């Protein structure tokens, strides 16, 4: 691998902590701005983590005390419609992986989450915010529409009215306010977001993987009618009754011991 290729790969780093895969945006000199190579690397590592049976939870964070400054505006000059769509393709893939993968994805946010950084945080299953975190969509300040699925994920988290505060009026949301309105799910001291996210990942890893996957899949269908959701719930429950993990869960309950789930 050439030095240039290695440098391109280093924009996203990975590390395993027991059953948790930590994926780190690693451009601290650029406040972890997400340029096109970073988008491709992020999608690649999310895809790899989603498909790794040894990974039970995924943590997304940023290096150097900043989650992400968002898209790399300096790299956008002169982009035509086709190039814009090409830029969006790996971004959309990454967002789809987060929402559809069977494993919980946790955002550990220190410092600023701006623009696309908000998009990636909001689409995660759980957002841990340090007390010094702040969320600012900022798309209107550069003349763009929110992307990365933020127009879908943010209203689900905070409601349409509060989403408009960020997306239409451009307000910055500090960590405490983010926690109060549901943009952040946990609030921790500065410097502790990753530790808290890893603790949460360990909790998720102790659960039956197939059960977690089914719950996440069904939660994504809450926009369905109650009848459709109940039908899907019944199908999922019937399938889980036949799994080895359910047999292990019953045995562990009867024997009053922690279960040892294998995801089958």
N, C-alpha and C positions, 0 to 999 in steps of 0.2 A: 504494500500500500504506500503510495506517495505521501509526502508531507501535506500536500494540498488535500488529498483524499482524507487523511487522518484529521486534518483541521475541520473539514466539513462534517465528519462524524462526531467530533468532539462538541459540536453545538448542542447536542443532547447526550447526556450521560445516564448510565443505568447502574444500579446497585441493588443487590438482594439483601433483605433483612428478614431472616427466617422465611416465612411464606409471603412476604410483601415485596413487591418490585417497586423501587423508587426510580422514577423517571424525572430527570432534572434538566430544565432549560438552562443551558450553560454558555450564555454570552454576557457575562456580568459587565464587561466594558460598554456594552450597548444596552444595559439594563434588561437583558434577556429579550430584546426585540425579536419578533418571530418573522424572519425573512423566509424566502422560498426554500433554501436548503434545510432550515430548521423545521419547516412544515413537513417536508418529506421525511426527515429523520424522526420527528415526533410520531407521525403516522406509522412509520416502520416499527418503532419500539412499542407503541401501543398495540399494534397487531401481534407482535411477538409475545408480549406479556399476556394478551388475551388468549393466545393459543397455547400457552405453557401450562401443563397440568400441575406443575409444582408451585405456581403462583396462585395465591388465594385472594389477594387484594393488590390494588395498584395505587401508588401515591404519586401525584404530580406536583412538582415544586419548582422553584427557581433558585439559581445560585446567587451569592453575594448580597443577600438581604433584600432582594426584589423578586417578586413573582414574575411579572413581565410588563414591559412598557407597551406591549401590543404589537401591531404590525410594524415592520421596518419602513417608515415613510420614505426614507432616503432612497430605497430601492424601487419605489413605485413610479418614478418620473417617466413619462413617455409611454406608459403601458397602454396598448390598445385593447379593444374588447376581447379579442381572442386570448391575449396574454393575461388579462384580468381573470378570465374563466380558468385558464391553466393554473394561475396562482391559487385560485380557490379550491381546485380539485383535491390536493392533499390536505388542505384545511378541513374540507367537508368530510373527507375520509376519516380523519382523526376524531372529529366530533361524533360521527356515526359509530365509530368503534367504542368510544366512551359510553354512549347511550345504549348500545346493543350488546356489548360484551357481557358475559355471564358473571363477571367479578365486580365487586364494588370498587369505584374509583374515587379517591379522596384528594382534594386539592389542599395543599398546605401553603397558605398565603402569608408571606412576610412583606412588608413595605407596599409598594404600589402594584396594583393590578389595573392596568389601563387598556382601553380598547379591546383588542383581541385577548388580552390577558383576562379581562372580565368574562369574555365569552367562554374561555376554557374553564375558568373557575366555576361559573354558573351552571355549566352542563354536567359537572361532576356530581356524584351521588351525595357527597358530603363536603362542605367547605369549612376548613379550620382556618380561622383568621387570627393572626397575632394582633395585639392591641395597637401596634403601629401601622397596621394595614389600612389601605384606603383603596376604594374602588371608583374609577372614573371611566365611563364609556368613551367619551371624547371624540366619537366619530363625526359629530356635527362640527367640531372645531377644525377638522381638516377637509370637510365637504364630502364625506362618504356616509353610506348607510351602514348601520350595524351589521356585522357578518359573524361567521362562526356559530350561527344558530342562536344568537343572543335575543333576537326578536321572538324566539320560541321559548328559550329556557328562562329568561329573566321574568316575564309575566307569570310563568308557572311558580317561580319562587316567591315573588313579592307582590303579584297582582298588577293589573294593567296600569292603574293610576301611579303607583310608585315606580313602575318601569318607565313611565313617561317622564318622571322627575329626572331620571338619568339619561334617557335616550332622546327626549325632545327638548328638555331644558338644560341638559348638560351638567347636572349637579354632581359634585363629588360626594361620595358616601364614606365616612370614616368607619372604622371597624365596629365600634359600639352600635352605631346606627345600622350597619349591615346586619349585625346580629339581631337587633330588635325587629327588623323587617323581614328576616328570613333569607337574606342574601348569603349570610354566613350562618353555619349551624353550630359552631363552637367558637368561643372566644378565649384566647389563652395569652399569657404574658409574651412580650416581644422576645423573639429568639427561640420560642418553644413550639412553633407551629408544626415543624416536622416531627418532633418527639410525640406530640399529641396525635398526629396523623398515624404514626406507626403504632401507637397504643390502640387506636381505633381499628387499624388494619389487623392487629393481632386478635381483637375481639371478633372481627368478621371471619378470620381464618379458622377460628374454633368452631364455627357453625358448619352445617352440612352444605357443601358447595352446590349441590343440585337444588336444594331448598332455596338458597340465596339467589341462584340464577332464576328460578321460577318466580320468586317474589319480585325481583327486578323487572323481569319480562312482563308480569301482570301489572305492575305499577305504571309501566309505560302505556298501558291500555286504559287508564282511568278516564280518558275522554270517551270511551265506548259507553253505550247504554249499560245500565245495571244488568240487564238480562244477558248481554253478550259477555260482560265481565264474569258473571257467575258461571256461564257455560265454559269459558276458558279456565276459570278457577277449578271447576270440576275435572276437566281434562288433565290439568297439571297435578291435582291431588291424586287422581287415579294412577297416574304414571309414577308418582313418588312412592305410593304404597308398595310398589314392587321393587324398590331399590334396596341394595345392601346397606346403604346409609340409614334408611328407615329401620331396618332390622337392628342395626347397631345402636341407633337412638333408643329403641325400645329396650334393648338389653341393658344399655348404660343406665337408663331410668330405673329399671327394676333392680339393678345391682348397686345403685347409688354411687356411680363413678362417672368421671368425665368421659364423654363419647370420643371415639377415634374414627373420624369420618375420612373416607377415601375418595369421595366424589363418584361413586358408582352405585 
